[in-house]
Amino acid sequence: MTKRAVTREELLEMYDAVGRFSEGLVWVRIGGQEFHVQSNGDPAYADRYDYVSPFSKGLAYVLKGKVFFQIRPNGERSRMPSQSC
């Protein structure tokens, strides 16, 4: 059985901050950690980051510690080089 899509208002009740949906996922923040969730509210992947951007052309920028890199919607790292800040 497929879970129903949740509204942005419902997500705001579950998380500290909620972005806008982009490519079927939305970034959220809870307890200082950011990640993406699916339209049904389930996390898209297990990892948590210090910062995540919305997805664009199948990739999102993330920051973990002092390293920026890109991930795919399933959380896998892209093959683009990482950059330290």
TITORLUM-258331 format. One line per 2 residues: their letters; for each residue y, z, x of C-alpha. Coordinates in steps of 0.25 Angstrom, whole numbers, m for minus. Layout:
// residues N
a> Y Z X  ...
***
This chain:
// residues 85
mt> 0 0 0  14 m4 5
kr> 25 7 5  37 3 m2
av> 50 0 5  60 12 7
tr> 75 11 5  85 14 15
ee> 89 26 7  75 31 8
ll> 74 29 23  87 37 24
em> 80 48 18  69 47 28
yd> 77 45 41  90 49 48
av> 95 35 49  91 21 43
gr> 95 8 48  95 m5 40
fs> 82 m13 38  80 m25 48
eg> 68 m34 48  60 m24 39
lv> 63 m11 47  74 m1 48
wv> 78 9 59  78 23 56
ri> 81 36 63  75 50 61
gg> 77 62 71  84 53 81
qe> 73 43 82  74 29 77
fh> 63 18 72  61 8 62
vq> 54 9 48  48 m1 39
sn> 54 m4 25  44 7 19
gd> 49 18 28  38 18 38
pa> 41 18 53  39 4 59
ya> 33 10 72  30 23 78
dr> 41 24 90  54 31 88
yd> 67 27 96  81 32 99
yv> 87 19 93  82 7 86
sp> 89 m5 81  86 m13 69
fs> 76 m25 71  82 m39 73
kg> 73 m51 76  60 m42 76
la> 66 m32 87  73 m19 87
yv> 80 m12 99  76 3 101
lk> 80 14 111  70 24 116
gk> 76 33 127  84 24 135
vf> 76 11 133  80 0 123
fq> 69 m10 119  65 m18 107
ir> 54 m16 97  47 m24 86
pn> 46 m20 72  32 m13 75
ge> 38 m5 86  33 m13 98
rs> 42 m15 109  47 m29 111
rm> 45 m36 125  60 m36 127
ps> 64 m28 139  68 m13 137
qs> 82 m9 141  86 5 146
c> 100 11 142
***
